[in-house]
Amino acid sequence: MQTIADIGARPGKPPLTDEEKQAIADERNANEARRPLLDWQREMAETDVGMPRVVEDVIDTFEAQQFARLSPETKAAHANKKAVRARMPT
């Protein structure tokens, strides 16, 4: 977490006011707080390349015998999507 003391001088420019420094620190802190969710969203989007959400939803409706007929790759992709989804930050 940044404080206004962490915001440095800008060579050749007038010094920042405390309010400007606080605004910069607040924005950086907000970005840091969003980072886990943004990283998770990127990871989730990467899993959607190999298996779109609609396919995942269809597989979720399968009975055990239908699921058993899926290829090992499809089962692994489905399990990976579920694992990534379970790690969603709050």
Residue, then its C-alpha position, 0 to 999 in steps of 0.5 A: m500500500q502506498t502513502i503520499a510519502d512514497i510519491g517522488a519528485r518530478p524533475g523539472k516540474p513543480p512539486l505535487t501538492d499533498e492532495e495530488k500525492q494522495a490522489i495518486a496513492d489512492e489510485r495506485n492502491a485501488n489498482e493493486a486491490r483489483r490486481p488479483l481479480l484481473d489476474w483471475q479474469r485473465e486466467m479464466a479467459e485463457t481456459d475459455v479458449g479451449m472450452p467455451r463456457v457454454v460447453e462447460d455448462v453442457i458438460d455440467t448437465f451430463e449423467a455419469q455415463q455421458f461424462a465417462r464417454l468424454s475424452p481424457e483431454t476434455k475431462a482435464a479441460h473441464a476439471n481445470k476450468k472448475a479449479v480456476r473458477a473455484r479460485m475466484p478472488t472475493 
